[in-house]
Amino acid sequence: MSSASRPYRISFVNSMRSWGGAEVWMLETALALRDRGCDVEFVTNPDSELRRRAEAEGLPVKALTIRIDGAPWTIAALATHLKKTGATALVANRTKDVKVAAPAGRLAGMPCVLATRESDFPLKDRLDYRWNFQVLCTGILVNSLATRKTILDSGPWLDLDRVHLLYKGIDIDRFVPGPAPSGRPVVGAVGQLIARKGIPELMQAWTAIDAQEWEQRPVLRLAGEGILQEDLERWREGLRHPEDVELLGYTENVENFYQGLHILAMPSHAEGFGLAAAEALACEVPVVAGDASSLPEIVVDGETGLLVPPGNSDALLAALLKLLKDPALARRLGLAGRELVMDRYPREKTLNRFLGLTGHPEFTPEGKPR
């Protein structure tokens, strides 16, 4: 069967064993595509969390171990699988995935082979990168203008028209405002507990907040897992009010988490899209974010939240205090945040563009119906 006569079928290739933002996006996109009647499958490592969740949702999964960059036996196995299933579009997650998926897709005669760059990190100026990203891939998906700039600055050998901006879509029917939180003000953070997410600065800022006298002491809730877990537990025990810091671990129903907040703190040093910021704003929760990567595209300083220099705990403290002490301002920022998300990031809009970029016959690459 020629590639032109194949029905639209997309394969997501993702070798991550752990669960993160890229995996959330891929699974939610696959489910939304299935709801639209599209054929979707995953290629994952046998012991990955993505495999477990995709299979639980009834999605087809090909278990394939991807360990070595560009291993010929893995390329051959994937190419055979793709040819057998008749996939027409492929989206590969990490660079390691691209080095297997891009040649496999080409060997299988696929017309659309896309890499996706989930974080604002540069490409390496190496022959294997040039070969895979410029020659074998038909394009690269980037989730923010900041990531697009980083990719093009680090890879001047890339054709401009091969780098496609595709924002992460937000389910605005799932992420909705809840009842106004009552009682003590709550600041939250969600994501990996790592230094790049600004956790050390948040700890320093909260130490100062904890030391102040309050009519109603604020609460800090952290949802997530990571290597700083033990550091956070030790730090909490040294606070004046350790009971005011809640370490929730991984949180499944994250929309409920946002709905219980007054402020989201996201003082990241680097991001890809900044999914948590957009989700929180959709719930009308204002965001204090690091002025880095894509976050200024979502958190408009003074309009939908406040931006602070990455790594600056004093600036983070000042921004948190400003919103804690002015709930009317926080409320205005949150209301404006939902309007921004509904205009710029609704899932149906971004899903249409994804379909067009991956060759669906009913949509243009701009996401408009043909």
Short mmCIF file of the C-alpha atoms (twelve columns), coordinates in Angstrom:
data_MODEL
# 
_entry.id   MODEL 
# 
loop_
_atom_site.group_PDB 
_atom_site.id 
_atom_site.type_symbol 
_atom_site.label_atom_id 
_atom_site.label_alt_id 
_atom_site.label_comp_id 
_atom_site.label_asym_id 
_atom_site.label_seq_id 
_atom_site.Cartn_x 
_atom_site.Cartn_y 
_atom_site.Cartn_z 
_atom_site.pdbx_PDB_model_num 
ATOM 1   C CA . MET A 1   0.000   0.000  0.000  1 
ATOM 2   C CA . SER A 2   1.460   3.409  -0.946 1 
ATOM 3   C CA . SER A 3   1.703   6.139  1.678  1 
ATOM 4   C CA . ALA A 4   -0.766  8.259  -0.303 1 
ATOM 5   C CA . SER A 5   -3.479  5.585  -0.077 1 
ATOM 6   C CA . ARG A 6   -3.106  4.818  3.637  1 
ATOM 7   C CA . PRO A 7   -5.802  6.036  6.026  1 
ATOM 8   C CA . TYR A 8   -4.646  8.507  8.698  1 
ATOM 9   C CA . ARG A 9   -3.049  6.668  11.610 1 
ATOM 10  C CA . ILE A 10  -0.650  8.200  14.125 1 
ATOM 11  C CA . SER A 11  2.032   6.572  16.258 1 
ATOM 12  C CA . PHE A 12  3.513   8.245  19.342 1 
ATOM 13  C CA . VAL A 13  7.031   7.060  20.219 1 
ATOM 14  C CA . ASN A 14  8.058   7.783  23.800 1 
ATOM 15  C CA . SER A 15  10.751  5.853  25.706 1 
ATOM 16  C CA . MET A 16  10.386  7.672  29.038 1 
ATOM 17  C CA . ARG A 17  9.762   5.289  31.904 1 
ATOM 18  C CA . SER A 18  8.626   8.006  34.320 1 
ATOM 19  C CA . TRP A 19  5.519   10.203 34.111 1 
ATOM 20  C CA . GLY A 20  5.893   13.863 33.171 1 
ATOM 21  C CA . GLY A 21  4.431   16.693 31.123 1 
ATOM 22  C CA . ALA A 22  5.279   15.178 27.730 1 
ATOM 23  C CA . GLU A 23  3.620   11.910 28.674 1 
ATOM 24  C CA . VAL A 24  0.511   13.715 29.972 1 
ATOM 25  C CA . TRP A 25  0.235   15.641 26.711 1 
ATOM 26  C CA . MET A 26  0.723   12.572 24.516 1 
ATOM 27  C CA . LEU A 27  -1.838  10.479 26.365 1 
ATOM 28  C CA . GLU A 28  -4.447  13.237 26.527 1 
ATOM 29  C CA . THR A 29  -3.894  14.048 22.831 1 
ATOM 30  C CA . ALA A 30  -4.242  10.381 21.902 1 
ATOM 31  C CA . LEU A 31  -7.504  10.075 23.832 1 
ATOM 32  C CA . ALA A 32  -8.876  13.243 22.220 1 
ATOM 33  C CA . LEU A 33  -7.904  11.918 18.775 1 
ATOM 34  C CA . ARG A 34  -9.603  8.614  19.504 1 
ATOM 35  C CA . ASP A 35  -12.748 10.504 20.503 1 
ATOM 36  C CA . ARG A 36  -12.642 12.047 17.037 1 
ATOM 37  C CA . GLY A 37  -12.466 8.620  15.415 1 
ATOM 38  C CA . CYS A 38  -8.727  8.610  14.634 1 
ATOM 39  C CA . ASP A 39  -6.518  5.518  14.836 1 
ATOM 40  C CA . VAL A 40  -3.808  6.067  17.460 1 
ATOM 41  C CA . GLU A 41  -1.101  3.892  18.980 1 
ATOM 42  C CA . PHE A 42  1.907   4.177  21.294 1 
ATOM 43  C CA . VAL A 43  5.407   2.758  21.109 1 
ATOM 44  C CA . THR A 44  6.847   2.724  24.626 1 
ATOM 45  C CA . ASN A 45  9.360   0.978  26.813 1 
ATOM 46  C CA . PRO A 46  7.888   -2.211 28.309 1 
ATOM 47  C CA . ASP A 47  8.055   -0.946 31.898 1 
ATOM 48  C CA . SER A 48  6.929   2.642  31.340 1 
ATOM 49  C CA . GLU A 49  4.135   4.420  33.174 1 
ATOM 50  C CA . LEU A 50  2.844   5.674  29.820 1 
ATOM 51  C CA . ARG A 51  2.377   2.088  28.640 1 
ATOM 52  C CA . ARG A 52  0.446   1.203  31.777 1 
ATOM 53  C CA . ARG A 53  -1.871  4.200  31.485 1 
ATOM 54  C CA . ALA A 54  -2.402  3.889  27.726 1 
ATOM 55  C CA . GLU A 55  -3.313  0.217  28.011 1 
ATOM 56  C CA . ALA A 56  -5.654  1.017  30.905 1 
ATOM 57  C CA . GLU A 57  -7.447  3.418  28.546 1 
ATOM 58  C CA . GLY A 58  -7.733  0.709  25.895 1 
ATOM 59  C CA . LEU A 59  -5.195  2.260  23.510 1 
ATOM 60  C CA . PRO A 60  -2.940  -0.059 21.481 1 
ATOM 61  C CA . VAL A 61  0.683   -0.132 22.656 1 
ATOM 62  C CA . LYS A 62  3.770   -1.669 21.048 1 
ATOM 63  C CA . ALA A 63  6.346   -2.438 23.746 1 
ATOM 64  C CA . LEU A 64  9.830   -1.752 22.417 1 
ATOM 65  C CA . THR A 65  12.982  -1.196 24.438 1 
ATOM 66  C CA . ILE A 66  14.833  1.925  23.280 1 
ATOM 67  C CA . ARG A 67  18.171  2.067  25.073 1 
ATOM 68  C CA . ILE A 68  20.935  2.885  22.601 1 
ATOM 69  C CA . ASP A 69  20.821  5.924  20.323 1 
ATOM 70  C CA . GLY A 70  20.058  4.783  16.796 1 
ATOM 71  C CA . ALA A 71  20.468  1.046  17.469 1 
ATOM 72  C CA . PRO A 72  19.973  -0.624 14.048 1 
ATOM 73  C CA . TRP A 73  18.094  -3.619 15.509 1 
ATOM 74  C CA . THR A 74  15.637  -1.275 17.220 1 
ATOM 75  C CA . ILE A 75  15.212  0.777  14.037 1 
ATOM 76  C CA . ALA A 76  14.518  -2.403 12.061 1 
ATOM 77  C CA . ALA A 77  11.983  -3.658 14.607 1 
ATOM 78  C CA . LEU A 78  10.139  -0.333 14.677 1 
ATOM 79  C CA . ALA A 79  10.159  0.033  10.888 1 
ATOM 80  C CA . THR A 80  8.654   -3.443 10.529 1 
ATOM 81  C CA . HIS A 81  5.955   -2.594 13.050 1 
ATOM 82  C CA . LEU A 82  5.093   0.749  11.428 1 
ATOM 83  C CA . LYS A 83  4.888   -0.792 7.990  1 
ATOM 84  C CA . LYS A 84  2.634   -3.552 9.308  1 
ATOM 85  C CA . THR A 85  0.240   -1.149 11.035 1 
ATOM 86  C CA . GLY A 86  0.168   1.287  8.126  1 
ATOM 87  C CA . ALA A 87  0.921   4.355  10.251 1 
ATOM 88  C CA . THR A 88  1.022   7.602  8.273  1 
ATOM 89  C CA . ALA A 89  2.289   9.989  10.962 1 
ATOM 90  C CA . LEU A 90  4.779   9.587  13.767 1 
ATOM 91  C CA . VAL A 91  5.625   11.889 16.678 1 
ATOM 92  C CA . ALA A 92  8.806   11.095 18.631 1 
ATOM 93  C CA . ASN A 93  9.472   12.467 22.100 1 
ATOM 94  C CA . ARG A 94  13.137  12.615 23.155 1 
ATOM 95  C CA . THR A 95  16.246  12.874 20.975 1 
ATOM 96  C CA . LYS A 96  16.925  9.199  21.713 1 
ATOM 97  C CA . ASP A 97  13.460  8.408  20.353 1 
ATOM 98  C CA . VAL A 98  14.035  10.548 17.272 1 
ATOM 99  C CA . LYS A 99  17.259  8.690  16.444 1 
ATOM 100 C CA . VAL A 100 15.280  5.461  16.259 1 
ATOM 101 C CA . ALA A 101 11.892  6.685  15.065 1 
ATOM 102 C CA . ALA A 102 13.027  9.000  12.256 1 
ATOM 103 C CA . PRO A 103 14.963  6.377  10.272 1 
ATOM 104 C CA . ALA A 104 12.331  3.739  11.067 1 
ATOM 105 C CA . GLY A 105 9.564   5.996  9.821  1 
ATOM 106 C CA . ARG A 106 11.418  6.714  6.621  1 
ATOM 107 C CA . LEU A 107 12.125  3.008  6.053  1 
ATOM 108 C CA . ALA A 108 8.418   2.336  6.551  1 
ATOM 109 C CA . GLY A 109 7.560   4.933  3.913  1 
ATOM 110 C CA . MET A 110 5.742   7.285  6.301  1 
ATOM 111 C CA . PRO A 111 4.961   10.731 4.845  1 
ATOM 112 C CA . CYS A 112 5.043   12.535 8.219  1 
ATOM 113 C CA . VAL A 113 7.816   12.028 10.806 1 
ATOM 114 C CA . LEU A 114 7.878   14.694 13.518 1 
ATOM 115 C CA . ALA A 115 10.141  15.300 16.483 1 
ATOM 116 C CA . THR A 116 8.732   17.154 19.456 1 
ATOM 117 C CA . ARG A 117 10.827  19.415 21.678 1 
ATOM 118 C CA . GLU A 118 9.216   19.543 25.103 1 
ATOM 119 C CA . SER A 119 11.762  21.727 26.909 1 
ATOM 120 C CA . ASP A 120 13.540  24.962 26.114 1 
ATOM 121 C CA . PHE A 121 16.909  23.301 25.533 1 
ATOM 122 C CA . PRO A 122 19.162  23.814 22.496 1 
ATOM 123 C CA . LEU A 123 20.003  21.308 19.790 1 
ATOM 124 C CA . LYS A 124 23.591  20.104 19.559 1 
ATOM 125 C CA . ASP A 125 25.557  21.058 16.471 1 
ATOM 126 C CA . ARG A 126 26.527  17.507 15.553 1 
ATOM 127 C CA . LEU A 127 26.244  15.465 12.392 1 
ATOM 128 C CA . ASP A 128 23.796  12.977 13.914 1 
ATOM 129 C CA . TYR A 129 21.523  15.833 15.020 1 
ATOM 130 C CA . ARG A 130 21.637  17.411 11.580 1 
ATOM 131 C CA . TRP A 131 20.916  14.091 9.894  1 
ATOM 132 C CA . ASN A 132 17.976  13.178 12.103 1 
ATOM 133 C CA . PHE A 133 16.326  16.567 12.643 1 
ATOM 134 C CA . GLN A 134 16.952  18.172 9.247  1 
ATOM 135 C CA . VAL A 135 17.021  15.222 6.834  1 
ATOM 136 C CA . LEU A 136 15.032  12.317 8.269  1 
ATOM 137 C CA . CYS A 137 12.365  14.225 10.200 1 
ATOM 138 C CA . THR A 138 9.835   16.064 8.096  1 
ATOM 139 C CA . GLY A 139 9.411   18.651 10.866 1 
ATOM 140 C CA . ILE A 140 9.797   19.584 14.523 1 
ATOM 141 C CA . LEU A 141 6.970   20.504 16.899 1 
ATOM 142 C CA . VAL A 142 7.792   23.176 19.483 1 
ATOM 143 C CA . ASN A 143 5.395   24.194 22.233 1 
ATOM 144 C CA . SER A 144 6.337   27.851 22.668 1 
ATOM 145 C CA . LEU A 145 7.924   30.786 20.891 1 
ATOM 146 C CA . ALA A 146 10.776  30.602 23.385 1 
ATOM 147 C CA . THR A 147 11.518  26.976 22.498 1 
ATOM 148 C CA . ARG A 148 11.280  27.805 18.795 1 
ATOM 149 C CA . LYS A 149 13.854  30.577 19.192 1 
ATOM 150 C CA . THR A 150 16.206  28.315 21.149 1 
ATOM 151 C CA . ILE A 151 15.928  25.571 18.519 1 
ATOM 152 C CA . LEU A 152 16.591  27.927 15.620 1 
ATOM 153 C CA . ASP A 153 19.421  29.774 17.384 1 
ATOM 154 C CA . SER A 154 21.188  26.510 18.209 1 
ATOM 155 C CA . GLY A 155 20.405  24.904 14.846 1 
ATOM 156 C CA . PRO A 156 20.902  27.543 12.139 1 
ATOM 157 C CA . TRP A 157 21.116  24.636 9.696  1 
ATOM 158 C CA . LEU A 158 17.388  23.963 10.200 1 
ATOM 159 C CA . ASP A 159 14.904  25.196 7.624  1 
ATOM 160 C CA . LEU A 160 12.560  27.725 9.237  1 
ATOM 161 C CA . ASP A 161 9.475   26.173 7.692  1 
ATOM 162 C CA . ARG A 162 10.238  22.805 9.314  1 
ATOM 163 C CA . VAL A 163 9.809   24.146 12.866 1 
ATOM 164 C CA . HIS A 164 6.106   24.297 13.797 1 
ATOM 165 C CA . LEU A 165 4.666   26.115 16.806 1 
ATOM 166 C CA . LEU A 166 2.043   23.963 18.508 1 
ATOM 167 C CA . TYR A 167 0.897   25.162 21.914 1 
ATOM 168 C CA . LYS A 168 -0.322  22.585 24.390 1 
ATOM 169 C CA . GLY A 169 -4.085  22.597 24.440 1 
ATOM 170 C CA . ILE A 170 -6.016  23.013 27.685 1 
ATOM 171 C CA . ASP A 171 -9.306  21.224 28.282 1 
ATOM 172 C CA . ILE A 172 -11.312 24.270 29.323 1 
ATOM 173 C CA . ASP A 173 -14.262 22.065 30.296 1 
ATOM 174 C CA . ARG A 174 -12.102 20.129 32.765 1 
ATOM 175 C CA . PHE A 175 -9.990  22.976 34.109 1 
ATOM 176 C CA . VAL A 176 -12.667 25.317 35.368 1 
ATOM 177 C CA . PRO A 177 -12.982 27.620 38.373 1 
ATOM 178 C CA . GLY A 178 -14.207 25.896 41.505 1 
ATOM 179 C CA . PRO A 179 -16.041 27.451 44.425 1 
ATOM 180 C CA . ALA A 180 -14.012 30.345 45.828 1 
ATOM 181 C CA . PRO A 181 -11.608 28.823 48.385 1 
ATOM 182 C CA . SER A 182 -12.566 29.860 51.902 1 
ATOM 183 C CA . GLY A 183 -10.475 30.109 55.017 1 
ATOM 184 C CA . ARG A 184 -6.735  30.609 55.024 1 
ATOM 185 C CA . PRO A 185 -4.993  31.663 51.805 1 
ATOM 186 C CA . VAL A 186 -3.335  28.779 49.979 1 
ATOM 187 C CA . VAL A 187 -0.245  28.944 47.765 1 
ATOM 188 C CA . GLY A 188 0.471   25.868 45.674 1 
ATOM 189 C CA . ALA A 189 3.144   24.422 43.440 1 
ATOM 190 C CA . VAL A 190 2.838   21.361 41.217 1 
ATOM 191 C CA . GLY A 191 5.426   19.414 39.253 1 
ATOM 192 C CA . GLN A 192 8.783   17.790 39.721 1 
ATOM 193 C CA . LEU A 193 10.520  18.608 42.992 1 
ATOM 194 C CA . ILE A 194 13.792  19.642 41.375 1 
ATOM 195 C CA . ALA A 195 15.993  22.740 41.381 1 
ATOM 196 C CA . ARG A 196 15.036  23.731 37.816 1 
ATOM 197 C CA . LYS A 197 11.464  24.229 39.007 1 
ATOM 198 C CA . GLY A 198 12.613  26.858 41.525 1 
ATOM 199 C CA . ILE A 199 11.941  24.733 44.591 1 
ATOM 200 C CA . PRO A 200 14.997  26.038 46.545 1 
ATOM 201 C CA . GLU A 201 13.861  29.642 45.997 1 
ATOM 202 C CA . LEU A 202 10.320  28.755 47.036 1 
ATOM 203 C CA . MET A 203 11.666  27.233 50.239 1 
ATOM 204 C CA . GLN A 204 13.651  30.402 50.999 1 
ATOM 205 C CA . ALA A 205 10.700  32.667 50.260 1 
ATOM 206 C CA . TRP A 206 8.359   30.578 52.386 1 
ATOM 207 C CA . THR A 207 10.792  30.610 55.306 1 
ATOM 208 C CA . ALA A 208 10.379  34.398 55.365 1 
ATOM 209 C CA . ILE A 209 6.579   34.130 55.034 1 
ATOM 210 C CA . ASP A 210 6.480   31.605 57.861 1 
ATOM 211 C CA . ALA A 211 8.436   33.967 60.140 1 
ATOM 212 C CA . GLN A 212 5.968   36.840 59.719 1 
ATOM 213 C CA . GLU A 213 2.944   37.541 61.870 1 
ATOM 214 C CA . TRP A 214 -0.340  36.947 60.048 1 
ATOM 215 C CA . GLU A 215 -3.973  37.423 60.922 1 
ATOM 216 C CA . GLN A 216 -4.573  34.285 58.844 1 
ATOM 217 C CA . ARG A 217 -1.387  32.338 58.198 1 
ATOM 218 C CA . PRO A 218 -1.114  31.147 54.581 1 
ATOM 219 C CA . VAL A 219 -0.676  27.498 53.668 1 
ATOM 220 C CA . LEU A 220 1.805   26.058 51.170 1 
ATOM 221 C CA . ARG A 221 0.812   22.917 49.235 1 
ATOM 222 C CA . LEU A 222 3.262   21.088 47.013 1 
ATOM 223 C CA . ALA A 223 2.067   18.373 44.652 1 
ATOM 224 C CA . GLY A 224 4.729   16.285 42.983 1 
ATOM 225 C CA . GLU A 225 7.718   14.025 43.428 1 
ATOM 226 C CA . GLY A 226 11.440  14.416 42.885 1 
ATOM 227 C CA . ILE A 227 14.957  14.357 44.264 1 
ATOM 228 C CA . LEU A 228 14.315  17.307 46.602 1 
ATOM 229 C CA . GLN A 229 11.635  15.436 48.550 1 
ATOM 230 C CA . GLU A 230 13.884  14.686 51.536 1 
ATOM 231 C CA . ASP A 231 15.305  18.219 51.511 1 
ATOM 232 C CA . LEU A 232 11.773  19.574 51.662 1 
ATOM 233 C CA . GLU A 233 10.855  17.325 54.574 1 
ATOM 234 C CA . ARG A 234 13.925  18.411 56.572 1 
ATOM 235 C CA . TRP A 235 13.303  22.067 55.742 1 
ATOM 236 C CA . ARG A 236 9.675   21.853 56.802 1 
ATOM 237 C CA . GLU A 237 10.611  20.493 60.226 1 
ATOM 238 C CA . GLY A 238 12.738  23.571 60.855 1 
ATOM 239 C CA . LEU A 239 9.944   26.054 60.202 1 
ATOM 240 C CA . ARG A 240 8.109   27.981 62.866 1 
ATOM 241 C CA . HIS A 241 4.847   26.459 61.618 1 
ATOM 242 C CA . PRO A 242 5.716   23.182 59.862 1 
ATOM 243 C CA . GLU A 243 2.059   22.172 59.816 1 
ATOM 244 C CA . ASP A 244 1.412   24.950 57.285 1 
ATOM 245 C CA . VAL A 245 3.408   23.134 54.583 1 
ATOM 246 C CA . GLU A 246 1.665   20.169 52.962 1 
ATOM 247 C CA . LEU A 247 3.686   17.733 50.829 1 
ATOM 248 C CA . LEU A 248 1.035   15.856 48.874 1 
ATOM 249 C CA . GLY A 249 3.186   13.719 46.568 1 
ATOM 250 C CA . TYR A 250 1.873   12.859 43.129 1 
ATOM 251 C CA . THR A 251 -1.636  14.208 42.620 1 
ATOM 252 C CA . GLU A 252 -3.882  12.544 40.039 1 
ATOM 253 C CA . ASN A 253 -6.836  14.965 39.857 1 
ATOM 254 C CA . VAL A 254 -4.778  18.078 39.412 1 
ATOM 255 C CA . GLU A 255 -7.793  20.234 38.533 1 
ATOM 256 C CA . ASN A 256 -9.069  19.748 42.080 1 
ATOM 257 C CA . PHE A 257 -5.674  20.816 43.368 1 
ATOM 258 C CA . TYR A 258 -5.790  24.085 41.406 1 
ATOM 259 C CA . GLN A 259 -9.356  24.805 42.519 1 
ATOM 260 C CA . GLY A 260 -8.209  24.784 46.144 1 
ATOM 261 C CA . LEU A 261 -5.534  27.453 45.586 1 
ATOM 262 C CA . HIS A 262 -5.463  31.222 45.798 1 
ATOM 263 C CA . ILE A 263 -2.059  31.476 44.063 1 
ATOM 264 C CA . LEU A 264 0.121   29.105 42.021 1 
ATOM 265 C CA . ALA A 265 3.874   29.507 42.447 1 
ATOM 266 C CA . MET A 266 5.918   28.402 39.425 1 
ATOM 267 C CA . PRO A 267 9.347   30.034 39.782 1 
ATOM 268 C CA . SER A 268 10.965  27.809 37.142 1 
ATOM 269 C CA . HIS A 269 14.370  28.505 35.628 1 
ATOM 270 C CA . ALA A 270 13.349  26.870 32.322 1 
ATOM 271 C CA . GLU A 271 10.214  25.282 30.891 1 
ATOM 272 C CA . GLY A 272 8.885   23.922 27.643 1 
ATOM 273 C CA . PHE A 273 5.304   25.107 27.597 1 
ATOM 274 C CA . GLY A 274 4.529   25.673 31.262 1 
ATOM 275 C CA . LEU A 275 1.442   23.465 31.354 1 
ATOM 276 C CA . ALA A 276 0.736   24.007 35.052 1 
ATOM 277 C CA . ALA A 277 0.593   27.777 34.589 1 
ATOM 278 C CA . ALA A 278 -1.997  27.509 31.816 1 
ATOM 279 C CA . GLU A 279 -4.058  24.933 33.715 1 
ATOM 280 C CA . ALA A 280 -4.093  27.070 36.861 1 
ATOM 281 C CA . LEU A 281 -5.104  30.181 34.929 1 
ATOM 282 C CA . ALA A 282 -7.936  28.212 33.333 1 
ATOM 283 C CA . CYS A 283 -9.136  27.666 36.913 1 
ATOM 284 C CA . GLU A 284 -8.846  31.439 37.541 1 
ATOM 285 C CA . VAL A 285 -5.832  31.001 39.811 1 
ATOM 286 C CA . PRO A 286 -3.194  33.740 39.330 1 
ATOM 287 C CA . VAL A 287 0.392   32.590 38.822 1 
ATOM 288 C CA . VAL A 288 3.698   33.868 40.174 1 
ATOM 289 C CA . ALA A 289 6.181   32.541 37.625 1 
ATOM 290 C CA . GLY A 290 9.809   32.695 36.653 1 
ATOM 291 C CA . ASP A 291 10.521  35.132 33.835 1 
ATOM 292 C CA . ALA A 292 12.023  32.361 31.720 1 
ATOM 293 C CA . SER A 293 11.377  30.305 28.605 1 
ATOM 294 C CA . SER A 294 7.704   30.178 27.650 1 
ATOM 295 C CA . LEU A 295 6.247   31.363 30.945 1 
ATOM 296 C CA . PRO A 296 5.953   35.039 29.877 1 
ATOM 297 C CA . GLU A 297 3.817   33.832 26.952 1 
ATOM 298 C CA . ILE A 298 1.269   32.514 29.469 1 
ATOM 299 C CA . VAL A 299 1.799   34.673 32.552 1 
ATOM 300 C CA . VAL A 300 1.513   38.262 31.359 1 
ATOM 301 C CA . ASP A 301 3.143   40.335 34.102 1 
ATOM 302 C CA . GLY A 302 0.548   42.447 35.878 1 
ATOM 303 C CA . GLU A 303 -2.305  41.017 33.782 1 
ATOM 304 C CA . THR A 304 -2.595  37.275 34.493 1 
ATOM 305 C CA . GLY A 305 0.058   36.991 37.181 1 
ATOM 306 C CA . LEU A 306 3.453   38.261 38.254 1 
ATOM 307 C CA . LEU A 307 6.879   37.428 36.816 1 
ATOM 308 C CA . VAL A 308 10.057  37.213 38.876 1 
ATOM 309 C CA . PRO A 309 13.699  36.744 37.859 1 
ATOM 310 C CA . PRO A 310 14.606  33.037 37.985 1 
ATOM 311 C CA . GLY A 311 16.697  32.132 41.018 1 
ATOM 312 C CA . ASN A 312 15.744  35.282 42.937 1 
ATOM 313 C CA . SER A 313 14.065  34.279 46.197 1 
ATOM 314 C CA . ASP A 314 13.652  37.897 47.346 1 
ATOM 315 C CA . ALA A 315 11.678  38.790 44.208 1 
ATOM 316 C CA . LEU A 316 9.606   35.641 44.616 1 
ATOM 317 C CA . LEU A 317 8.864   36.571 48.228 1 
ATOM 318 C CA . ALA A 318 7.805   40.099 47.232 1 
ATOM 319 C CA . ALA A 319 5.476   38.812 44.510 1 
ATOM 320 C CA . LEU A 320 3.840   36.234 46.777 1 
ATOM 321 C CA . LEU A 321 3.353   38.815 49.528 1 
ATOM 322 C CA . LYS A 322 1.820   41.252 47.060 1 
ATOM 323 C CA . LEU A 323 -0.900  38.802 46.070 1 
ATOM 324 C CA . LEU A 324 -1.397  37.385 49.548 1 
ATOM 325 C CA . LYS A 325 -1.994  40.869 50.911 1 
ATOM 326 C CA . ASP A 326 -4.157  42.031 47.995 1 
ATOM 327 C CA . PRO A 327 -6.751  39.313 47.273 1 
ATOM 328 C CA . ALA A 328 -8.712  41.673 45.027 1 
ATOM 329 C CA . LEU A 329 -5.665  41.994 42.744 1 
ATOM 330 C CA . ALA A 330 -5.165  38.231 42.794 1 
ATOM 331 C CA . ARG A 331 -8.795  37.778 41.803 1 
ATOM 332 C CA . ARG A 332 -8.504  40.197 38.858 1 
ATOM 333 C CA . LEU A 333 -5.400  38.449 37.571 1 
ATOM 334 C CA . GLY A 334 -7.070  35.055 37.809 1 
ATOM 335 C CA . LEU A 335 -10.146 36.190 35.900 1 
ATOM 336 C CA . ALA A 336 -7.980  37.622 33.125 1 
ATOM 337 C CA . GLY A 337 -5.970  34.403 33.079 1 
ATOM 338 C CA . ARG A 338 -8.946  32.251 32.189 1 
ATOM 339 C CA . GLU A 339 -9.878  34.623 29.369 1 
ATOM 340 C CA . LEU A 340 -6.343  34.331 27.952 1 
ATOM 341 C CA . VAL A 341 -6.384  30.530 28.078 1 
ATOM 342 C CA . MET A 342 -9.824  30.307 26.465 1 
ATOM 343 C CA . ASP A 343 -8.660  32.555 23.636 1 
ATOM 344 C CA . ARG A 344 -5.180  31.151 22.999 1 
ATOM 345 C CA . TYR A 345 -4.952  27.570 24.257 1 
ATOM 346 C CA . PRO A 346 -8.306  25.736 24.005 1 
ATOM 347 C CA . ARG A 347 -7.715  22.067 23.222 1 
ATOM 348 C CA . GLU A 348 -9.974  21.910 20.185 1 
ATOM 349 C CA . LYS A 349 -8.036  24.710 18.524 1 
ATOM 350 C CA . THR A 350 -4.614  23.161 19.152 1 
ATOM 351 C CA . LEU A 351 -5.883  19.685 18.275 1 
ATOM 352 C CA . ASN A 352 -7.061  20.892 14.864 1 
ATOM 353 C CA . ARG A 353 -3.598  22.277 14.191 1 
ATOM 354 C CA . PHE A 354 -1.992  19.027 15.353 1 
ATOM 355 C CA . LEU A 355 -4.186  17.076 12.947 1 
ATOM 356 C CA . GLY A 356 -3.213  19.360 10.089 1 
ATOM 357 C CA . LEU A 357 0.505   19.158 10.878 1 
ATOM 358 C CA . THR A 358 0.361   15.364 11.011 1 
ATOM 359 C CA . GLY A 359 -1.321  15.069 7.631  1 
ATOM 360 C CA . HIS A 360 -4.994  14.576 8.418  1 
ATOM 361 C CA . PRO A 361 -6.858  15.134 5.133  1 
ATOM 362 C CA . GLU A 362 -9.601  17.265 6.704  1 
ATOM 363 C CA . PHE A 363 -7.340  20.021 8.085  1 
ATOM 364 C CA . THR A 364 -4.717  22.422 6.795  1 
ATOM 365 C CA . PRO A 365 -1.393  22.729 8.682  1 
ATOM 366 C CA . GLU A 366 -2.853  25.904 10.219 1 
ATOM 367 C CA . GLY A 367 -5.650  23.829 11.739 1 
ATOM 368 C CA . LYS A 368 -8.418  25.075 9.471  1 
ATOM 369 C CA . PRO A 369 -10.974 22.728 7.876  1 
ATOM 370 C CA . ARG A 370 -10.259 22.002 4.213  1 
# 
